[in-house]
Amino acid sequence: MANKLVWVDIPTVNLDRAMRFYSAVLGGQVEKQEYPGMVIATLPGKEGESSGCLYVSETVKPSADGPLVYLNVHGRLDEALEAVGPSGGQVLEPKVSIAPFGFRGVILDTEGNRIALHSM
């Protein structure tokens, strides 16, 4: 069965700042893409996998109160959590076991979004 999560849009206030933050935390380059009337930055990933983007909106604002999105930092959760503070974010919950589903840490990104970082 295919993944139920297909795509995630993560709102930002400052796209370039968010790109630097997510590139450092996810350990891969976040790439800016321009379309007519819209600029987004896609999260690193492989072709055919679930992914997402960062974007700026006049009506949708970052929030720490909505759904908790889990981003895969496969095998590098400690490194990813260590990159959060120096990149302008905040670790809200350190690495914990969510056995049998691996480990997670919860962060606040530079834009004010609460995000979970996950690894098996």
N, CA, C and O atoms as a Tinker XYZ file with bonds, in Angstrom:
   480  protein
     1  N      0.847000   -1.178000    0.000000    73     2
     2  CA     0.000000    0.000000    0.000000    64     1     3
     3  C      0.894000    1.244000    0.000000    63     2     4     5
     4  O      1.931000    1.279000    0.663000    81     3
     5  N      0.484000    2.234000   -0.736000    73     3     6
     6  CA     1.245000    3.482000   -0.822000    64     5     7
     7  C      1.137000    4.262000    0.484000    63     6     8     9
     8  O      0.201000    4.075000    1.260000    81     7
     9  N      2.110000    5.139000    0.712000    73     7    10
    10  CA     2.073000    6.007000    1.892000    64     9    11
    11  C      0.792000    6.809000    1.913000    63    10    12    13
    12  O      0.311000    7.249000    0.869000    81    11
    13  N      0.240000    7.000000    3.095000    73    11    14
    14  CA    -0.957000    7.837000    3.236000    64    13    15
    15  C     -0.593000    9.311000    3.218000    63    14    16    17
    16  O     -1.383000   10.140000    2.766000    81    15
    17  N      0.592000    9.647000    3.702000    73    15    18
    18  CA     1.060000   11.025000    3.637000    64    17    19
    19  C      1.677000   11.229000    2.257000    63    18    20    21
    20  O      2.617000   10.530000    1.879000    81    19
    21  N      1.148000   12.181000    1.519000    73    19    22
    22  CA     1.600000   12.418000    0.154000    64    21    23
    23  C      2.505000   13.641000    0.079000    63    22    24    25
    24  O      3.536000   13.620000   -0.593000    81    23
    25  N      2.112000   14.705000    0.772000    73    23    26
    26  CA     2.816000   15.981000    0.668000    64    25    27
    27  C      2.498000   16.806000    1.897000    63    26    28    29
    28  O      1.429000   16.644000    2.486000    81    27
    29  N      3.394000   17.681000    2.293000    73    27    30
    30  CA     3.118000   18.601000    3.387000    64    29    31
    31  C      3.589000   19.994000    2.980000    63    30    32    33
    32  O      4.690000   20.155000    2.453000    81    31
    33  N      2.752000   20.996000    3.224000    73    31    34
    34  CA     3.113000   22.396000    3.024000    64    33    35
    35  C      3.439000   22.977000    4.395000    63    34    36    37
    36  O      2.598000   22.940000    5.293000    81    35
    37  N      4.645000   23.512000    4.570000    73    35    38
    38  CA     5.054000   24.110000    5.838000    64    37    39
    39  C      5.133000   25.617000    5.637000    63    38    40    41
    40  O      5.991000   26.098000    4.897000    81    39
    41  N      4.241000   26.371000    6.290000    73    39    42
    42  CA     4.240000   27.825000    6.094000    64    41    43
    43  C      5.459000   28.490000    6.734000    63    42    44    45
    44  O      5.954000   28.048000    7.771000    81    43
    45  N      5.928000   29.554000    6.097000    73    43    46
    46  CA     7.069000   30.310000    6.607000    64    45    47
    47  C      6.749000   31.803000    6.567000    63    46    48    49
    48  O      5.835000   32.248000    5.873000    81    47
    49  N      7.522000   32.548000    7.324000    73    47    50
    50  CA     7.470000   34.003000    7.266000    64    49    51
    51  C      8.582000   34.497000    6.349000    63    50    52    53
    52  O      8.392000   35.440000    5.581000    81    51
    53  N      9.750000   33.847000    6.435000    73    51    54
    54  CA    10.930000   34.216000    5.667000    64    53    55
    55  C     11.449000   32.958000    4.979000    63    54    56    57
    56  O     12.070000   32.115000    5.626000    81    55
    57  N     11.204000   32.822000    3.688000    73    55    58
    58  CA    11.536000   31.602000    2.957000    64    57    59
    59  C     13.028000   31.299000    2.970000    63    58    60    61
    60  O     13.411000   30.147000    3.173000    81    59
    61  N     13.873000   32.287000    2.761000    73    59    62
    62  CA    15.321000   32.046000    2.734000    64    61    63
    63  C     15.826000   31.568000    4.095000    63    62    64    65
    64  O     16.646000   30.652000    4.157000    81    63
    65  N     15.352000   32.168000    5.178000    73    63    66
    66  CA    15.742000   31.740000    6.528000    64    65    67
    67  C     15.289000   30.305000    6.766000    63    66    68    69
    68  O     16.056000   29.496000    7.287000    81    67
    69  N     14.062000   29.981000    6.392000    73    67    70
    70  CA    13.544000   28.626000    6.570000    64    69    71
    71  C     14.327000   27.617000    5.730000    63    70    72    73
    72  O     14.553000   26.489000    6.167000    81    71
    73  N     14.740000   28.018000    4.532000    73    71    74
    74  CA    15.541000   27.135000    3.683000    64    73    75
    75  C     16.876000   26.801000    4.351000    63    74    76    77
    76  O     17.299000   25.645000    4.349000    81    75
    77  N     17.534000   27.800000    4.917000    73    75    78
    78  CA    18.807000   27.555000    5.606000    64    77    79
    79  C     18.603000   26.624000    6.790000    63    78    80    81
    80  O     19.392000   25.702000    6.998000    81    79
    81  N     17.546000   26.858000    7.570000    73    79    82
    82  CA    17.252000   26.047000    8.743000    64    81    83
    83  C     17.007000   24.590000    8.355000    63    82    84    85
    84  O     17.644000   23.692000    8.906000    81    83
    85  N     16.101000   24.346000    7.424000    73    83    86
    86  CA    15.766000   22.974000    7.056000    64    85    87
    87  C     16.902000   22.273000    6.321000    63    86    88    89
    88  O     17.042000   21.057000    6.452000    81    87
    89  N     17.713000   22.987000    5.557000    73    87    90
    90  CA    18.892000   22.378000    4.933000    64    89    91
    91  C     19.845000   21.863000    6.004000    63    90    92    93
    92  O     20.369000   20.755000    5.889000    81    91
    93  N     20.074000   22.667000    7.054000    73    91    94
    94  CA    20.979000   22.261000    8.137000    64    93    95
    95  C     20.407000   21.105000    8.940000    63    94    96    97
    96  O     21.124000   20.150000    9.238000    81    95
    97  N     19.145000   21.172000    9.291000    73    95    98
    98  CA    18.538000   20.158000   10.154000    64    97    99
    99  C     18.313000   18.842000    9.412000    63    98   100   101
   100  O     18.546000   17.772000    9.973000    81    99
   101  N     17.866000   18.909000    8.168000    73    99   102
   102  CA    17.582000   17.685000    7.421000    64   101   103
   103  C     18.817000   17.099000    6.736000    63   102   104   105
   104  O     18.775000   15.976000    6.233000    81   103
   105  N     19.909000   17.853000    6.718000    73   103   106
   106  CA    21.147000   17.324000    6.150000    64   105   107
   107  C     21.114000   17.186000    4.636000    63   106   108   109
   108  O     21.814000   16.345000    4.071000    81   107
   109  N     20.313000   17.999000    3.983000    73   107   110
   110  CA    20.226000   17.979000    2.525000    64   109   111
   111  C     19.757000   19.336000    2.037000    63   110   112   113
   112  O     19.161000   20.106000    2.790000    81   111
   113  N     20.024000   19.620000    0.791000    73   111   114
   114  CA    19.724000   20.936000    0.252000    64   113   115
   115  C     18.227000   21.127000    0.002000    63   114   116   117
   116  O     17.602000   20.335000   -0.704000    81   115
   117  N     17.666000   22.171000    0.581000    73   115   118
   118  CA    16.307000   22.596000    0.269000    64   117   119
   119  C     16.415000   23.501000   -0.951000    63   118   120   121
   120  O     17.200000   24.449000   -0.964000    81   119
   121  N     15.617000   23.203000   -1.982000    73   119   122
   122  CA    15.769000   23.904000   -3.252000    64   121   123
   123  C     14.589000   24.814000   -3.564000    63   122   124   125
   124  O     13.430000   24.404000   -3.497000    81   123
   125  N     14.913000   26.065000   -3.908000    73   123   126
   126  CA    13.886000   27.044000   -4.280000    64   125   127
   127  C     13.415000   26.767000   -5.704000    63   126   128   129
   128  O     14.212000   26.502000   -6.604000    81   127
   129  N     12.102000   26.835000   -5.878000    73   127   130
   130  CA    11.510000   26.647000   -7.192000    64   129   131
   131  C     10.509000   27.768000   -7.436000    63   130   132   133
   132  O      9.675000   28.064000   -6.580000    81   131
   133  N     10.596000   28.383000   -8.597000    73   131   134
   134  CA     9.705000   29.490000   -8.926000    64   133   135
   135  C      8.714000   29.068000   -9.997000    63   134   136   137
   136  O      9.073000   28.462000  -11.007000    81   135
   137  N      7.465000   29.404000   -9.747000    73   135   138
   138  CA     6.375000   29.152000  -10.674000    64   137   139
   139  C      5.634000   30.470000  -10.863000    63   138   140   141
   140  O      5.799000   31.378000  -10.048000    81   139
   141  N      4.830000   30.604000  -11.903000    73   139   142
   142  CA     4.083000   31.856000  -12.082000    64   141   143
   143  C      3.245000   32.184000  -10.837000    63   142   144   145
   144  O      2.348000   31.426000  -10.468000    81   143
   145  N      3.544000   33.312000  -10.200000    73   143   146
   146  CA     2.802000   33.753000   -9.033000    64   145   147
   147  C      3.105000   33.025000   -7.751000    63   146   148   149
   148  O      2.401000   33.220000   -6.760000    81   147
   149  N      4.147000   32.174000   -7.728000    73   147   150
   150  CA     4.412000   31.383000   -6.531000    64   149   151
   151  C      5.883000   30.961000   -6.467000    63   150   152   153
   152  O      6.476000   30.575000   -7.474000    81   151
   153  N      6.450000   31.041000   -5.278000    73   151   154
   154  CA     7.802000   30.543000   -5.028000    64   153   155
   155  C      7.704000   29.596000   -3.840000    63   154   156   157
   156  O      7.132000   29.941000   -2.807000    81   155
   157  N      8.268000   28.396000   -3.994000    73   155   158
   158  CA     8.303000   27.417000   -2.902000    64   157   159
   159  C      9.737000   26.922000   -2.754000    63   158   160   161
   160  O     10.590000   27.199000   -3.597000    81   159
   161  N      9.987000   26.203000   -1.700000    73   159   162
   162  CA    11.273000   25.541000   -1.514000    64   161   163
   163  C     10.978000   24.100000   -1.143000    63   162   164   165
   164  O     10.352000   23.843000   -0.115000    81   163
   165  N     11.422000   23.152000   -1.967000    73   163   166
   166  CA    11.110000   21.742000   -1.740000    64   165   167
   167  C     12.117000   21.100000   -0.794000    63   166   168   169
   168  O     13.317000   21.371000   -0.850000    81   167
   169  N     11.591000   20.243000    0.076000    73   167   170
   170  CA    12.416000   19.516000    1.023000    64   169   171
   171  C     13.192000   18.431000    0.295000    63   170   172   173
   172  O     12.716000   17.908000   -0.712000    81   171
   173  N     14.389000   18.078000    0.787000    73   171   174
   174  CA    15.174000   17.046000    0.112000    64   173   175
   175  C     14.476000   15.695000    0.200000    63   174   176   177
   176  O     13.836000   15.378000    1.202000    81   175
   177  N     14.605000   14.917000   -0.844000    73   175   178
   178  CA    14.011000   13.587000   -0.869000    64   177   179
   179  C     14.290000   12.910000   -2.188000    63   178   180   181
   180  O     14.856000   13.500000   -3.109000    81   179
   181  N     13.879000   11.659000   -2.260000    73   179   182
   182  CA    14.068000   10.878000   -3.475000    64   181   183
   183  C     12.811000   10.910000   -4.328000    63   182   184   185
   184  O     11.699000   11.058000   -3.820000    81   183
   185  N     13.006000   10.772000   -5.608000    73   183   186
   186  CA    11.894000   10.727000   -6.562000    64   185   187
   187  C     10.899000    9.647000   -6.143000    63   186   188   189
   188  O     11.289000    8.521000   -5.835000    81   187
   189  N      9.627000    9.992000   -6.134000    73   187   190
   190  CA     8.584000    9.031000   -5.823000    64   189   191
   191  C      8.271000    8.864000   -4.354000    63   190   192   193
   192  O      7.343000    8.133000   -4.009000    81   191
   193  N      9.019000    9.522000   -3.467000    73   191   194
   194  CA     8.748000    9.451000   -2.035000    64   193   195
   195  C      7.872000   10.622000   -1.610000    63   194   196   197
   196  O      7.801000   11.642000   -2.296000    81   195
   197  N      7.208000   10.465000   -0.473000    73   195   198
   198  CA     6.453000   11.580000    0.094000    64   197   199
   199  C      7.424000   12.697000    0.423000    63   198   200   201
   200  O      8.556000   12.441000    0.834000    81   199
   201  N      6.988000   13.930000    0.245000    73   199   202
   202  CA     7.855000   15.068000    0.532000    64   201   203
   203  C      7.006000   16.276000    0.902000    63   202   204   205
   204  O      5.868000   16.138000    1.352000    81   203
   205  N      7.572000   17.453000    0.708000    73   203   206
   206  CA     6.848000   18.659000    1.037000    64   205   207
   207  C      7.626000   19.888000    0.645000    63   206   208   209
   208  O      8.691000   19.810000    0.031000    81   207
   209  N      7.065000   21.038000    1.019000    73   207   210
   210  CA     7.707000   22.294000    0.665000    64   209   211
   211  C      7.493000   23.332000    1.754000    63   210   212   213
   212  O      6.626000   23.201000    2.618000    81   211
   213  N      8.309000   24.354000    1.677000    73   211   214
   214  CA     8.184000   25.559000    2.487000    64   213   215
   215  C      7.570000   26.619000    1.585000    63   214   216   217
   216  O      7.846000   26.645000    0.385000    81   215
   217  N      6.743000   27.490000    2.147000    73   215   218
   218  CA     6.133000   28.524000    1.333000    64   217   219
   219  C      5.748000   29.715000    2.207000    63   218   220   221
   220  O      5.640000   29.591000    3.427000    81   219
   221  N      5.545000   30.852000    1.581000    73   219   222
   222  CA     5.081000   32.065000    2.259000    64   221   223
   223  C      3.664000   32.332000    1.774000    63   222   224   225
   224  O      3.364000   32.193000    0.588000    81   223
   225  N      2.795000   32.717000    2.707000    73   223   226
   226  CA     1.398000   32.985000    2.372000    64   225   227
   227  C      0.924000   34.245000    3.085000    63   226   228   229
   228  O      1.366000   34.550000    4.193000    81   227
   229  N      0.036000   34.957000    2.448000    73   227   230
   230  CA    -0.588000   36.126000    3.073000    64   229   231
   231  C     -1.608000   35.703000    4.127000    63   230   232   233
   232  O     -1.880000   36.454000    5.063000    81   231
   233  N     -2.174000   34.501000    3.978000    73   231   234
   234  CA    -3.278000   34.084000    4.847000    64   233   235
   235  C     -2.938000   32.956000    5.813000    63   234   236   237
   236  O     -3.553000   32.863000    6.875000    81   235
   237  N     -1.990000   32.106000    5.482000    73   235   238
   238  CA    -1.620000   30.978000    6.344000    64   237   239
   239  C     -0.323000   31.314000    7.068000    63   238   240   241
   240  O      0.674000   31.656000    6.433000    81   239
   241  N     -0.334000   31.218000    8.381000    73   239   242
   242  CA     0.826000   31.573000    9.189000    64   241   243
   243  C      1.372000   30.343000    9.917000    63   242   244   245
   244  O      0.619000   29.418000   10.220000    81   243
   245  N      2.681000   30.329000   10.200000    73   243   246
   246  CA     3.256000   29.239000   10.973000    64   245   247
   247  C      2.559000   29.106000   12.332000    63   246   248   249
   248  O      2.042000   30.082000   12.874000    81   247
   249  N      2.556000   27.878000   12.873000    73   247   250
   250  CA     1.890000   27.645000   14.146000    64   249   251
   251  C      2.515000   26.476000   14.877000    63   250   252   253
   252  O      2.971000   25.513000   14.260000    81   251
   253  N      2.532000   26.569000   16.184000    73   251   254
   254  CA     2.969000   25.461000   17.030000    64   253   255
   255  C      1.777000   24.685000   17.558000    63   254   256   257
   256  O      1.946000   23.775000   18.370000    81   255
   257  N      0.574000   25.025000   17.113000    73   255   258
   258  CA    -0.647000   24.456000   17.676000    64   257   259
   259  C     -1.387000   23.492000   16.761000    63   258   260   261
   260  O     -2.376000   22.898000   17.192000    81   259
   261  N     -0.960000   23.313000   15.536000    73   259   262
   262  CA    -1.683000   22.459000   14.595000    64   261   263
   263  C     -1.175000   21.029000   14.615000    63   262   264   265
   264  O     -0.535000   20.610000   15.579000    81   263
   265  N     -1.454000   20.277000   13.558000    73   263   266
   266  CA    -0.993000   18.889000   13.463000    64   265   267
   267  C      0.533000   18.817000   13.579000    63   266   268   269
   268  O      1.244000   19.744000   13.190000    81   267
   269  N      1.011000   17.713000   14.115000    73   267   270
   270  CA     2.455000   17.514000   14.259000    64   269   271
   271  C      2.958000   16.708000   13.067000    63   270   272   273
   272  O      2.616000   15.535000   12.914000    81   271
   273  N      3.766000   17.335000   12.230000    73   271   274
   274  CA     4.341000   16.693000   11.053000    64   273   275
   275  C      5.670000   16.054000   11.468000    63   274   276   277
   276  O      6.489000   16.689000   12.133000    81   275
   277  N      5.876000   14.801000   11.073000    73   275   278
   278  CA     7.122000   14.086000   11.339000    64   277   279
   279  C      7.974000   14.104000   10.075000    63   278   280   281
   280  O      7.523000   13.677000    9.012000    81   279
   281  N      9.208000   14.598000   10.190000    73   279   282
   282  CA    10.147000   14.584000    9.074000    64   281   283
   283  C     11.216000   13.537000    9.360000    63   282   284   285
   284  O     11.737000   13.461000   10.473000    81   283
   285  N     11.540000   12.735000    8.358000    73   283   286
   286  CA    12.503000   11.650000    8.492000    64   285   287
   287  C     13.935000   12.180000    8.424000    63   286   288   289
   288  O     14.325000   12.803000    7.437000    81   287
   289  N     14.709000   11.932000    9.472000    73   287   290
   290  CA    16.133000   12.283000    9.476000    64   289   291
   291  C     16.962000   10.999000    9.582000    63   290   292   293
   292  O     18.024000   10.987000   10.205000    81   291
   293  N     16.481000    9.954000    8.985000    73   291   294
   294  CA    17.019000    8.601000    8.939000    64   293   295
   295  C     18.462000    8.444000    9.447000    63   294   296   297
   296  O     19.417000    8.825000    8.770000    81   295
   297  N     18.593000    7.880000   10.645000    73   295   298
   298  CA    19.897000    7.555000   11.196000    64   297   299
   299  C     20.724000    8.727000   11.691000    63   298   300   301
   300  O     21.875000    8.535000   12.085000    81   299
   301  N     20.177000    9.935000   11.684000    73   299   302
   302  CA    20.959000   11.102000   12.099000    64   301   303
   303  C     20.155000   12.031000   12.998000    63   302   304   305
   304  O     20.288000   13.252000   12.923000    81   303
   305  N     19.307000   11.434000   13.859000    73   303   306
   306  CA    18.461000   12.239000   14.738000    64   305   307
   307  C     19.286000   13.088000   15.692000    63   306   308   309
   308  O     18.987000   14.268000   15.878000    81   307
   309  N     20.320000   12.511000   16.303000    73   307   310
   310  CA    21.156000   13.295000   17.223000    64   309   311
   311  C     21.781000   14.489000   16.511000    63   310   312   313
   312  O     21.761000   15.606000   17.026000    81   311
   313  N     22.336000   14.250000   15.328000    73   311   314
   314  CA    22.962000   15.319000   14.538000    64   313   315
   315  C     21.941000   16.389000   14.161000    63   314   316   317
   316  O     22.232000   17.583000   14.230000    81   315
   317  N     20.745000   15.958000   13.763000    73   315   318
   318  CA    19.700000   16.907000   13.377000    64   317   319
   319  C     19.286000   17.772000   14.563000    63   318   320   321
   320  O     19.141000   18.986000   14.422000    81   319
   321  N     19.094000   17.161000   15.729000    73   319   322
   322  CA    18.710000   17.924000   16.919000    64   321   323
   323  C     19.812000   18.899000   17.330000    63   322   324   325
   324  O     19.523000   20.004000   17.790000    81   323
   325  N     21.066000   18.497000   17.167000    73   323   326
   326  CA    22.185000   19.387000   17.484000    64   325   327
   327  C     22.234000   20.595000   16.548000    63   326   328   329
   328  O     22.736000   21.650000   16.935000    81   327
   329  N     21.723000   20.458000   15.330000    73   327   330
   330  CA    21.736000   21.559000   14.357000    64   329   331
   331  C     20.606000   22.560000   14.584000    63   330   332   333
   332  O     20.649000   23.663000   14.039000    81   331
   333  N     19.605000   22.201000   15.372000    73   331   334
   334  CA    18.429000   23.054000   15.551000    64   333   335
   335  C     18.784000   24.405000   16.177000    63   334   336   337
   336  O     18.493000   25.448000   15.590000    81   335
   337  N     19.400000   24.403000   17.343000    73   335   338
   338  CA    19.731000   25.643000   18.050000    64   337   339
   339  C     20.638000   26.573000   17.262000    63   338   340   341
   340  O     20.305000   27.746000   17.091000    81   339
   341  N     21.792000   26.078000   16.770000    73   339   342
   342  CA    22.679000   26.941000   16.004000    64   341   343
   343  C     22.055000   27.475000   14.714000    63   342   344   345
   344  O     22.526000   28.468000   14.159000    81   343
   345  N     20.997000   26.816000   14.239000    73   343   346
   346  CA    20.330000   27.249000   13.014000    64   345   347
   347  C     19.145000   28.167000   13.294000    63   346   348   349
   348  O     18.443000   28.569000   12.366000    81   347
   349  N     18.912000   28.504000   14.575000    73   347   350
   350  CA    17.880000   29.465000   14.920000    64   349   351
   351  C     16.589000   28.887000   15.455000    63   350   352   353
   352  O     15.654000   29.633000   15.743000    81   351
   353  N     16.518000   27.564000   15.596000    73   351   354
   354  CA    15.318000   26.925000   16.127000    64   353   355
   355  C     15.482000   26.587000   17.597000    63   354   356   357
   356  O     16.433000   27.022000   18.246000    81   355
   357  N     14.541000   25.804000   18.117000    73   355   358
   358  CA    14.544000   25.432000   19.530000    64   357   359
   359  C     14.101000   23.973000   19.650000    63   358   360   361
   360  O     13.130000   23.562000   19.015000    81   359
   361  N     14.812000   23.195000   20.465000    73   359   362
   362  CA    14.391000   21.828000   20.750000    64   361   363
   363  C     13.354000   21.895000   21.863000    63   362   364   365
   364  O     13.651000   22.330000   22.976000    81   363
   365  N     12.135000   21.461000   21.554000    73   363   366
   366  CA    11.057000   21.466000   22.540000    64   365   367
   367  C     11.041000   20.179000   23.354000    63   366   368   369
   368  O     10.779000   20.210000   24.556000    81   367
   369  N     11.316000   19.057000   22.716000    73   367   370
   370  CA    11.385000   17.751000   23.369000    64   369   371
   371  C     12.613000   17.028000   22.831000    63   370   372   373
   372  O     12.731000   16.855000   21.618000    81   371
   373  N     13.534000   16.600000   23.699000    73   371   374
   374  CA    14.726000   15.903000   23.225000    64   373   375
   375  C     14.364000   14.525000   22.681000    63   374   376   377
   376  O     13.207000   14.107000   22.732000    81   375
   377  N     15.350000   13.845000   22.173000    73   375   378
   378  CA    15.176000   12.507000   21.623000    64   377   379
   379  C     14.540000   11.578000   22.657000    63   378   380   381
   380  O     15.019000   11.473000   23.786000    81   379
   381  N     13.470000   10.914000   22.264000    73   379   382
   382  CA    12.808000    9.919000   23.112000    64   381   383
   383  C     12.420000    8.726000   22.252000    63   382   384   385
   384  O     12.222000    8.854000   21.044000    81   383
   385  N     12.315000    7.574000   22.885000    73   383   386
   386  CA    11.861000    6.377000   22.201000    64   385   387
   387  C     10.345000    6.427000   22.040000    63   386   388   389
   388  O      9.619000    6.779000   22.970000    81   387
   389  N      9.890000    6.077000   20.868000    73   387   390
   390  CA     8.457000    5.894000   20.639000    64   389   391
   391  C      8.260000    4.444000   20.159000    63   390   392   393
   392  O      7.544000    4.167000   19.196000    81   391
   393  N      8.933000    3.540000   20.883000    73   391   394
   394  CA     8.954000    2.115000   20.549000    64   393   395
   395  C      7.546000    1.600000   20.341000    63   394   396   397
   396  O      6.640000    1.967000   21.090000    81   395
   397  N      7.344000    0.772000   19.358000    73   395   398
   398  CA     8.329000    0.165000   18.452000    64   397   399
   399  C      8.560000    0.976000   17.173000    63   398   400   401
   400  O      9.042000    0.438000   16.176000    81   399
   401  N      8.222000    2.253000   17.198000    73   399   402
   402  CA     8.255000    3.083000   15.989000    64   401   403
   403  C      9.500000    3.958000   15.874000    63   402   404   405
   404  O      9.506000    4.916000   15.101000    81   403
   405  N     10.551000    3.646000   16.627000    73   403   406
   406  CA    11.786000    4.399000   16.522000    64   405   407
   407  C     11.908000    5.483000   17.575000    63   406   408   409
   408  O     11.521000    5.296000   18.728000    81   407
   409  N     12.455000    6.626000   17.161000    73   407   410
   410  CA    12.749000    7.736000   18.073000    64   409   411
   411  C     12.284000    9.039000   17.440000    63   410   412   413
   412  O     12.178000    9.153000   16.219000    81   411
   413  N     12.009000   10.019000   18.296000    73   411   414
   414  CA    11.642000   11.334000   17.806000    64   413   415
   415  C     12.173000   12.407000   18.748000    63   414   416   417
   416  O     12.449000   12.156000   19.921000    81   415
   417  N     12.306000   13.595000   18.206000    73   415   418
   418  CA    12.547000   14.810000   18.953000    64   417   419
   419  C     11.619000   15.854000   18.373000    63   418   420   421
   420  O     11.360000   15.843000   17.170000    81   419
   421  N     11.113000   16.755000   19.194000    73   419   422
   422  CA    10.180000   17.771000   18.699000    64   421   423
   423  C     10.876000   19.128000   18.774000    63   422   424   425
   424  O     11.485000   19.475000   19.786000    81   423
   425  N     10.774000   19.879000   17.694000    73   423   426
   426  CA    11.458000   21.166000   17.583000    64   425   427
   427  C     10.472000   22.278000   17.237000    63   426   428   429
   428  O      9.347000   22.025000   16.807000    81   427
   429  N     10.921000   23.503000   17.436000    73   427   430
   430  CA    10.235000   24.689000   16.935000    64   429   431
   431  C     11.174000   25.273000   15.885000    63   430   432   433
   432  O     12.313000   25.622000   16.196000    81   431
   433  N     10.699000   25.383000   14.632000    73   431   434
   434  CA    11.578000   25.881000   13.584000    64   433   435
   435  C     11.722000   27.403000   13.661000    63   434   436   437
   436  O     11.139000   28.033000   14.543000    81   435
   437  N     12.470000   27.979000   12.772000    73   435   438
   438  CA    12.725000   29.425000   12.785000    64   437   439
   439  C     11.477000   30.238000   12.504000    63   438   440   441
   440  O     11.448000   31.443000   12.754000    81   439
   441  N     10.446000   29.589000   11.986000    73   439   442
   442  CA     9.229000   30.298000   11.592000    64   441   443
   443  C      8.124000   30.196000   12.632000    63   442   444   445
   444  O      7.127000   30.914000   12.546000    81   443
   445  N      8.288000   29.306000   13.621000    73   443   446
   446  CA     7.269000   29.123000   14.659000    64   445   447
   447  C      6.449000   27.861000   14.514000    63   446   448   449
   448  O      5.443000   27.698000   15.203000    81   447
   449  N      6.865000   26.950000   13.617000    73   447   450
   450  CA     6.169000   25.678000   13.439000    64   449   451
   451  C      6.739000   24.614000   14.367000    63   450   452   453
   452  O      7.956000   24.505000   14.520000    81   451
   453  N      5.871000   23.836000   14.980000    73   451   454
   454  CA     6.269000   22.676000   15.785000    64   453   455
   455  C      6.363000   21.489000   14.837000    63   454   456   457
   456  O      5.395000   21.149000   14.156000    81   455
   457  N      7.543000   20.856000   14.797000    73   455   458
   458  CA     7.837000   19.764000   13.864000    64   457   459
   459  C      8.505000   18.640000   14.647000    63   458   460   461
   460  O      9.311000   18.899000   15.541000    81   459
   461  N      8.175000   17.387000   14.314000    73   459   462
   462  CA     8.864000   16.228000   14.899000    64   461   463
   463  C      9.924000   15.743000   13.929000    63   462   464   465
   464  O      9.684000   15.663000   12.724000    81   463
   465  N     11.098000   15.418000   14.455000    73   463   466
   466  CA    12.154000   14.786000   13.676000    64   465   467
   467  C     12.156000   13.331000   14.084000    63   466   468   469
   468  O     12.145000   13.023000   15.276000    81   467
   469  N     12.169000   12.409000   13.097000    73   467   470
   470  CA    12.001000   10.977000   13.364000    64   469   471
   471  C     13.112000   10.157000   12.755000    63   470   472   473
   472  O     13.615000   10.477000   11.678000    81   471
   473  N     13.500000    9.086000   13.451000    73   471   474
   474  CA    14.435000    8.106000   12.924000    64   473   475
   475  C     14.163000    6.755000   13.583000    63   474   476   477
   476  O     13.773000    6.689000   14.749000    81   475
   477  N     14.369000    5.703000   12.837000    73   475   478
   478  CA    14.255000    4.348000   13.394000    64   477   479
   479  C     15.494000    4.055000   14.202000    63   478   480
   480  O     15.619000    2.969000   14.767000    81   479
